[in-house]
């Protein structure tokens, strides 16, 4: 609580953004607009007394626009200005804890928009009563907007910290506007929200607000952890190896619980997409550059060790990548056994998905050890040539009317085609099902795994550290 109550960054934003000259014009304009819409809803109420659904949707869109879009823009702008003026560097050398600085920008920058959102809630309640929308549905909708707003604010905070051009981190605002409008439009019909079945988590029914909160709050926490690490050191990785493992474990647990009662094929596709995407993302921050690795080696030598601990921030990412794969295997096994699905329908696509996670992690670590900060570009280029380029080549080959077998083979060597084919055809296909994809992805995993170990050994010899890698 001390990080919130006595936070000087929050106090500074409150004093700056809630001045009467800053806050009153927007508050008066928003109050007049909401009051006019509410009066129109009451004035145009039909004889059956069930009107106001359209106005309720408009007010919900307005709430999302204020809290999600404008609030996230304030967060990004505040951090961008602090970076450009050098204030953020001052905060890094000040005695303030990095978590306190991150929470200060996260909660303080959108404080005016939060007050504007609170101003809209009574009008939302009035139109909900007029439209016959239950209080539980109203609470679910408002809470969902709040949870999504916190998630977007945390994302904008991290984007503004890591972007080379901080002001460019707000260019996705228009997309968020459309998402907010679409979200409000889907809920503006009279009582339609109440007709949606309640979500379940591991078979237990949960209120919609709690279900959304479980997922968004977890994502928000990890985004804030990454932002805190950036507040401490701009060159630090977004997540440590332990935090990356915790991130994938949390995401996998939430996915398994949410899909516990789902249809097997839908659960397979959803879990595969979520786990592989998160595993690839978590494999990015755990890879270290040559300089970081050599620092870890020298520090370990001073302590009488041959190498840094496997999950240390300065260690190579091989063990961490293996841990990410184990988490993915555990998630697939638990949900697959629960749904009693055909083991081949789950084993084929998840085998390819695990190899995708391992290939990406080993390749990124190899290129960072070999080329330092330029390794990410070369890694992305290599994975593009292996995973993406065969897709347009296969389409062009097939469209040209040439050998169909070659076009099918080019398509099936990519992991995405292999996973898709394994899900749809259950290990069947024109050129041996997922075997081409499984073989190529496994081969690249082996190659980059060996290259990573070899490059780490080269770096250790340069540091003069004897012993095994």
C-alpha positions as CSV (number, residue, x, y, z in Angstrom):
1,X,0.0,0.0,0.0
2,X,2.9,2.3,0.6
3,X,3.6,2.2,-3.2
4,X,0.2,3.7,-3.8
5,X,-0.6,6.0,-0.8
6,X,2.6,7.9,-0.6
7,X,3.7,7.6,-4.3
8,X,5.1,10.9,-5.4
9,X,4.5,10.1,-9.1
10,X,0.7,9.6,-8.4
11,X,0.6,12.7,-6.3
12,X,2.3,14.7,-9.1
13,X,-0.2,13.5,-11.7
14,X,-3.2,14.2,-9.4
15,X,-2.1,17.8,-8.8
16,X,-1.3,18.3,-12.5
17,X,-4.3,16.6,-14.1
18,X,-7.1,17.4,-11.6
19,X,-6.7,21.1,-11.6
20,X,-10.0,22.8,-12.2
21,X,-8.7,24.4,-15.3
22,X,-7.6,21.0,-16.6
23,X,-10.5,18.8,-15.5
24,X,-13.6,20.9,-15.4
25,X,-14.1,21.7,-19.2
26,X,-14.0,18.0,-20.1
27,X,-16.2,17.0,-17.1
28,X,-18.8,19.6,-18.0
29,X,-18.9,18.6,-21.6
30,X,-19.1,14.9,-20.7
31,X,-21.8,15.5,-18.2
32,X,-23.9,17.5,-20.6
33,X,-23.5,14.8,-23.3
34,X,-24.4,11.9,-21.0
35,X,-27.3,13.9,-19.5
36,X,-28.7,14.7,-23.0
37,X,-28.5,11.1,-24.1
38,X,-30.2,9.9,-20.9
39,X,-33.0,12.5,-21.3
40,X,-33.5,11.3,-24.9
41,X,-33.8,7.7,-23.7
42,X,-36.5,8.6,-21.2
43,X,-38.3,11.0,-23.6
44,X,-38.4,8.4,-26.3
45,X,-39.4,5.5,-24.0
46,X,-42.0,3.2,-25.8
47,X,-45.3,2.3,-24.2
48,X,-44.0,-1.1,-22.9
49,X,-41.4,0.7,-20.8
50,X,-38.5,-1.3,-22.3
51,X,-36.5,1.4,-24.1
52,X,-33.0,2.8,-23.6
53,X,-31.0,-0.1,-24.9
54,X,-29.5,2.0,-27.8
55,X,-28.6,4.8,-25.5
56,X,-27.1,2.4,-23.0
57,X,-24.8,1.1,-25.8
58,X,-23.8,4.6,-26.7
59,X,-22.9,5.4,-23.1
60,X,-21.0,2.2,-22.8
61,X,-19.0,3.0,-25.9
62,X,-18.3,6.5,-24.4
63,X,-17.1,4.8,-21.2
64,X,-14.7,2.6,-23.2
65,X,-13.6,5.5,-25.3
66,X,-12.8,7.6,-22.2
67,X,-11.3,5.0,-20.0
68,X,-9.5,2.7,-22.5
69,X,-8.5,4.9,-25.4
70,X,-8.0,8.3,-23.8
71,X,-6.6,6.8,-20.6
72,X,-4.0,4.7,-22.5
73,X,-3.0,7.7,-24.6
74,X,-2.3,9.7,-21.4
75,X,-0.1,6.8,-20.0
76,X,1.9,6.6,-23.3
77,X,2.2,10.4,-23.5
78,X,3.4,10.8,-19.9
79,X,6.1,8.2,-20.3
80,X,7.1,9.5,-23.7
81,X,7.5,13.1,-22.4
82,X,9.5,11.7,-19.4
83,X,11.8,9.8,-21.7
84,X,12.4,12.7,-24.1
85,X,13.0,15.3,-21.3
86,X,15.3,13.0,-19.3
87,X,13.1,12.8,-16.3
88,X,12.9,9.0,-16.6
89,X,16.6,8.8,-16.3
90,X,16.5,10.9,-13.2
91,X,13.9,8.5,-11.7
92,X,16.2,5.6,-12.5
93,X,19.0,7.0,-10.4
94,X,16.7,8.4,-7.6
95,X,16.0,6.3,-4.5
96,X,12.5,5.6,-5.6
97,X,11.9,1.8,-6.2
98,X,11.3,1.0,-9.9
99,X,8.0,-0.6,-9.0
100,X,6.8,2.7,-7.4
101,X,7.8,4.6,-10.5
102,X,6.0,2.2,-12.8
103,X,2.8,2.2,-10.7
104,X,3.0,6.0,-10.5
105,X,2.8,6.3,-14.3
106,X,0.3,3.4,-14.6
107,X,-2.2,4.8,-12.1
108,X,-1.4,8.5,-12.1
109,X,-1.4,9.4,-15.8
110,X,-5.0,8.3,-16.5
111,X,-6.4,9.7,-13.2
112,X,-8.5,12.4,-15.0
113,X,-10.0,9.9,-17.4
114,X,-10.8,7.6,-14.4
115,X,-12.8,10.5,-12.8
116,X,-14.6,11.1,-16.2
117,X,-15.5,7.4,-16.3
118,X,-16.9,7.6,-12.7
119,X,-19.0,10.5,-13.9
120,X,-20.6,8.3,-16.6
121,X,-21.6,5.4,-14.3
122,X,-24.8,6.9,-12.9
123,X,-26.1,7.6,-16.4
124,X,-25.2,4.0,-17.4
125,X,-27.2,2.8,-14.4
126,X,-30.2,4.9,-15.2
127,X,-30.4,3.7,-18.9
128,X,-29.8,0.1,-17.7
129,X,-32.9,0.4,-15.5
130,X,-34.8,1.9,-18.4
131,X,-33.7,-0.9,-20.7
132,X,-34.4,-3.6,-18.2
133,X,-30.8,-4.8,-18.1
134,X,-30.1,-6.7,-14.8
135,X,-27.7,-5.2,-12.3
136,X,-25.4,-8.2,-12.6
137,X,-25.1,-7.6,-16.4
138,X,-24.4,-3.9,-15.8
139,X,-21.7,-4.8,-13.3
140,X,-20.1,-7.3,-15.6
141,X,-20.0,-4.8,-18.5
142,X,-18.5,-2.0,-16.5
143,X,-16.0,-4.3,-14.7
144,X,-15.0,-5.7,-18.1
145,X,-14.3,-2.2,-19.4
146,X,-12.2,-1.4,-16.3
147,X,-10.2,-4.6,-16.6
148,X,-9.6,-4.1,-20.3
149,X,-8.6,-0.5,-19.6
150,X,-6.0,-1.7,-17.0
151,X,-4.6,-4.2,-19.5
152,X,-4.3,-1.6,-22.3
153,X,-2.8,1.0,-19.9
154,X,-0.1,-1.6,-18.8
155,X,0.6,-2.4,-22.5
156,X,1.0,1.3,-23.4
157,X,3.3,1.8,-20.4
158,X,5.6,-1.0,-21.6
159,X,5.4,0.0,-25.2
160,X,6.4,3.6,-24.4
161,X,9.3,2.3,-22.4
162,X,10.7,0.0,-25.0
163,X,9.8,1.8,-28.2
164,X,12.7,3.6,-30.0
165,X,10.2,6.3,-30.9
166,X,8.0,6.7,-27.8
167,X,5.4,8.9,-29.4
168,X,4.7,6.2,-32.0
169,X,3.3,3.8,-29.3
170,X,0.0,5.6,-29.4
171,X,-0.7,4.9,-33.1
172,X,-2.9,1.9,-32.2
173,X,-5.5,4.2,-30.6
174,X,-7.8,4.2,-33.6
175,X,-7.9,0.5,-33.6
176,X,-8.9,0.6,-29.9
177,X,-11.6,3.1,-30.7
178,X,-13.2,0.6,-33.2
179,X,-12.8,-2.2,-30.7
180,X,-14.5,-0.2,-28.0
181,X,-17.3,0.8,-30.3
182,X,-17.8,-2.8,-31.4
183,X,-17.8,-3.9,-27.8
184,X,-20.4,-1.4,-26.9
185,X,-22.6,-2.2,-29.9
186,X,-22.7,-5.9,-29.0
187,X,-24.1,-5.1,-25.6
188,X,-26.6,-2.3,-26.3
189,X,-29.5,-4.5,-27.1
190,X,-32.1,-4.8,-24.4
191,X,-30.9,-7.4,-21.9
192,X,-28.9,-9.4,-24.5
193,X,-25.9,-9.7,-22.2
194,X,-27.9,-11.6,-19.7
195,X,-28.7,-14.3,-22.2
196,X,-25.0,-15.3,-22.7
197,X,-24.2,-18.5,-20.8
198,X,-21.9,-18.0,-17.7
199,X,-18.3,-19.0,-18.3
200,X,-16.7,-21.8,-16.4
201,X,-13.2,-22.3,-15.0
202,X,-12.2,-25.9,-14.4
203,X,-15.9,-26.8,-14.6
204,X,-17.0,-24.2,-12.0
205,X,-19.3,-21.4,-13.2
206,X,-17.9,-18.0,-12.6
207,X,-19.4,-14.5,-12.9
208,X,-18.4,-12.9,-16.2
209,X,-16.5,-10.1,-14.5
210,X,-14.5,-12.5,-12.4
211,X,-13.7,-14.6,-15.5
212,X,-12.5,-11.6,-17.5
213,X,-10.6,-10.3,-14.5
214,X,-8.7,-13.6,-14.0
215,X,-7.3,-13.3,-17.5
216,X,-6.7,-9.6,-17.8
217,X,-5.3,-9.1,-14.4
218,X,-2.8,-11.9,-14.9
219,X,-1.6,-10.3,-18.2
220,X,-1.6,-6.9,-16.6
221,X,0.7,-8.1,-13.8
222,X,3.3,-9.5,-16.1
223,X,3.2,-6.4,-18.2
224,X,3.8,-4.3,-15.1
225,X,6.7,-6.7,-14.1
226,X,8.3,-6.1,-17.5
227,X,7.7,-2.3,-17.2
228,X,9.3,-2.4,-13.7
229,X,12.4,-4.1,-15.1
230,X,12.6,-1.5,-17.8
231,X,12.3,1.3,-15.2
232,X,15.2,-0.2,-13.4
233,X,17.4,-0.7,-16.4
234,X,16.6,0.2,-20.0
235,X,18.9,-2.6,-21.3
236,X,17.4,-5.3,-19.1
237,X,15.3,-8.1,-20.6
238,X,11.6,-7.8,-20.2
239,X,11.3,-10.9,-18.1
240,X,13.8,-13.0,-16.2
241,X,14.0,-16.7,-16.9
242,X,11.9,-17.5,-13.8
243,X,9.4,-14.9,-14.7
244,X,9.1,-16.2,-18.3
245,X,8.4,-19.7,-16.9
246,X,5.9,-18.3,-14.5
247,X,4.3,-16.3,-17.4
248,X,3.8,-19.4,-19.5
249,X,2.6,-21.5,-16.6
250,X,0.0,-18.8,-15.7
251,X,-1.2,-18.6,-19.3
252,X,-1.4,-22.3,-19.7
253,X,-3.3,-22.7,-16.4
254,X,-5.8,-20.1,-17.4
255,X,-6.2,-21.7,-20.9
256,X,-6.7,-25.2,-19.5
257,X,-9.2,-24.0,-16.9
258,X,-11.1,-22.0,-19.4
259,X,-11.3,-24.9,-21.9
260,X,-12.0,-27.5,-19.3
261,X,-15.6,-28.0,-20.6
262,X,-15.0,-27.1,-24.3
263,X,-15.5,-29.4,-27.3
264,X,-12.2,-31.3,-27.9
265,X,-11.4,-29.9,-31.3
266,X,-12.0,-26.3,-30.3
267,X,-10.0,-26.9,-27.1
268,X,-7.1,-28.3,-29.1
269,X,-6.9,-25.4,-31.5
270,X,-7.3,-22.8,-28.8
271,X,-4.8,-24.3,-26.4
272,X,-2.3,-24.9,-29.2
273,X,-2.5,-21.3,-30.4
274,X,-2.2,-19.8,-26.9
275,X,0.6,-22.0,-25.6
276,X,2.8,-21.8,-28.7
277,X,2.3,-18.1,-29.1
278,X,3.1,-17.4,-25.5
279,X,6.0,-19.9,-25.5
280,X,7.6,-18.1,-28.5
281,X,7.1,-14.7,-26.8
282,X,8.6,-16.0,-23.5
283,X,11.6,-17.4,-25.4
284,X,12.6,-13.9,-26.5
285,X,13.6,-12.2,-23.2
286,X,15.4,-15.3,-21.8
287,X,18.1,-15.2,-24.5
288,X,21.3,-13.3,-23.6
289,X,23.8,-11.5,-25.7
290,X,27.5,-12.3,-25.7
291,X,28.3,-9.5,-23.3
292,X,25.7,-10.5,-20.8
293,X,26.9,-14.2,-21.0
294,X,30.5,-13.3,-20.5
295,X,29.6,-11.2,-17.5
296,X,27.8,-14.2,-16.0
297,X,30.8,-16.4,-16.7
298,X,33.3,-14.0,-15.1
299,X,31.0,-13.6,-12.1
300,X,30.7,-17.3,-11.7
301,X,34.5,-17.7,-11.9
302,X,34.9,-15.3,-9.0
303,X,32.5,-17.4,-7.0
304,X,34.5,-20.6,-7.8
305,X,31.9,-21.9,-10.3
306,X,32.4,-23.0,-13.9
307,X,29.2,-21.3,-15.1
308,X,26.3,-19.2,-14.0
309,X,23.2,-21.1,-12.6
310,X,21.1,-22.4,-15.5
311,X,18.2,-20.0,-14.7
312,X,20.3,-17.0,-14.0
313,X,19.7,-13.9,-16.1
314,X,23.2,-14.1,-17.5
315,X,23.0,-17.8,-18.4
316,X,22.3,-19.3,-21.8
317,X,18.6,-20.0,-22.4
318,X,18.8,-23.7,-23.1
319,X,17.4,-24.9,-19.7
320,X,14.8,-22.1,-19.7
321,X,13.6,-23.1,-23.2
322,X,13.4,-26.7,-22.1
323,X,11.3,-25.6,-19.1
324,X,8.9,-23.7,-21.5
325,X,8.5,-26.9,-23.5
326,X,7.8,-28.9,-20.3
327,X,5.1,-26.5,-19.3
328,X,3.5,-26.8,-22.7
329,X,3.6,-30.6,-22.5
330,X,2.0,-30.6,-19.1
331,X,-0.8,-28.3,-20.3
332,X,-1.5,-30.5,-23.4
333,X,-1.4,-33.7,-21.3
334,X,-3.8,-32.4,-18.6
335,X,-6.4,-31.1,-21.0
336,X,-6.1,-34.0,-23.4
337,X,-6.6,-36.5,-20.6
338,X,-9.6,-34.5,-19.3
339,X,-11.3,-34.5,-22.6
340,X,-10.5,-38.1,-23.4
341,X,-9.5,-37.2,-27.0
342,X,-7.7,-39.3,-29.5
343,X,-4.1,-39.1,-28.5
344,X,-2.9,-38.7,-32.1
345,X,-5.2,-35.7,-32.6
346,X,-3.3,-34.0,-29.7
347,X,0.2,-35.6,-30.0
348,X,0.9,-34.6,-33.7
349,X,0.1,-30.8,-33.5
350,X,1.6,-30.4,-30.0
351,X,4.8,-32.1,-31.0
352,X,5.2,-29.6,-33.9
353,X,4.3,-26.8,-31.5
354,X,6.9,-27.8,-29.0
355,X,9.5,-28.0,-31.7
356,X,8.5,-24.4,-32.8
357,X,9.1,-23.1,-29.2
358,X,12.4,-25.0,-29.0
359,X,13.6,-23.9,-32.4
360,X,12.8,-20.2,-31.8
361,X,14.5,-20.3,-28.4
362,X,17.6,-22.0,-29.5
363,X,17.9,-19.9,-32.7
364,X,17.5,-16.6,-30.9
365,X,20.1,-17.6,-28.3
366,X,22.6,-18.7,-30.9
367,X,22.3,-15.5,-32.9
368,X,22.5,-13.3,-29.8
369,X,25.6,-15.1,-28.7
370,X,27.2,-14.8,-32.1
371,X,26.1,-11.3,-33.2
372,X,25.1,-9.5,-30.0
373,X,22.3,-6.9,-30.4
374,X,22.2,-7.6,-34.2
375,X,21.3,-11.2,-33.6
376,X,17.6,-10.6,-33.3
377,X,17.4,-9.3,-36.9
378,X,19.3,-12.3,-38.3
379,X,17.2,-14.7,-36.2
380,X,14.0,-13.2,-37.5
381,X,15.3,-13.4,-41.1
382,X,16.3,-17.0,-40.7
383,X,12.9,-18.0,-39.2
384,X,11.2,-16.1,-41.9
385,X,13.0,-18.1,-44.6
386,X,12.3,-21.4,-42.9
387,X,8.7,-20.9,-41.6
388,X,7.1,-18.3,-43.8
389,X,8.7,-18.1,-47.2
390,X,7.7,-21.7,-48.3
391,X,4.0,-20.7,-48.0
392,X,4.0,-18.1,-50.8
393,X,6.4,-20.3,-52.8
394,X,3.9,-23.2,-52.5
395,X,1.0,-21.0,-53.6
396,X,2.9,-19.7,-56.6
397,X,4.1,-23.2,-57.5
398,X,0.5,-24.5,-57.4
399,X,-0.9,-21.5,-59.3
400,X,1.6,-21.9,-62.1
401,X,0.4,-25.4,-62.8
402,X,3.8,-27.1,-62.2
403,X,4.4,-30.3,-60.3
404,X,1.7,-30.5,-57.6
405,X,3.7,-32.8,-55.4
406,X,6.4,-30.2,-55.0
407,X,3.9,-27.5,-54.2
408,X,2.3,-29.7,-51.5
409,X,5.7,-30.5,-50.1
410,X,6.6,-26.9,-49.8
411,X,3.4,-26.2,-48.0
412,X,3.7,-29.1,-45.6
413,X,7.3,-28.5,-44.5
414,X,6.2,-25.4,-42.6
415,X,5.1,-25.9,-39.0
416,X,1.9,-23.9,-39.4
417,X,0.7,-26.2,-42.2
418,X,1.8,-29.3,-40.3
419,X,-0.2,-28.3,-37.2
420,X,-3.2,-27.3,-39.3
421,X,-3.2,-30.5,-41.2
422,X,-2.7,-32.6,-38.0
423,X,-5.7,-30.9,-36.4
424,X,-8.0,-31.2,-39.4
425,X,-6.9,-34.5,-41.0
426,X,-5.5,-36.2,-37.9
427,X,-2.2,-37.2,-39.3
428,X,-3.4,-37.6,-42.9
429,X,-2.3,-35.7,-46.0
430,X,-1.1,-35.9,-49.6
431,X,2.6,-36.2,-48.7
432,X,2.5,-38.2,-45.5
433,X,0.6,-36.0,-43.2
434,X,2.6,-33.9,-40.7
435,X,5.8,-36.0,-41.2
436,X,7.5,-33.4,-43.5
437,X,6.8,-30.6,-41.0
438,X,7.7,-32.7,-38.1
439,X,11.0,-33.7,-39.7
440,X,12.0,-30.2,-40.9
441,X,11.1,-28.6,-37.6
442,X,12.9,-31.3,-35.5
443,X,16.0,-31.0,-37.7
444,X,16.1,-27.2,-37.3
445,X,15.7,-27.6,-33.5
446,X,18.6,-30.0,-33.4
447,X,20.8,-27.8,-35.6
448,X,20.2,-24.6,-33.6
449,X,20.5,-26.5,-30.3
450,X,24.0,-27.7,-31.3
451,X,24.9,-24.3,-32.7
452,X,23.9,-22.6,-29.4
453,X,26.0,-25.0,-27.3
454,X,29.0,-24.5,-29.7
455,X,28.7,-20.7,-29.6
456,X,28.5,-20.7,-25.9
457,X,31.7,-22.8,-25.7
458,X,33.4,-20.3,-28.0
459,X,32.3,-17.4,-25.8
460,X,33.6,-19.3,-22.7
461,X,37.0,-19.9,-24.4
462,X,37.2,-16.2,-25.2
463,X,36.6,-15.5,-21.5
464,X,39.2,-18.1,-20.5
465,X,36.8,-20.1,-18.5
466,X,37.6,-23.8,-18.5
467,X,35.2,-26.6,-17.9
468,X,32.0,-27.8,-19.6
469,X,29.4,-25.4,-20.9
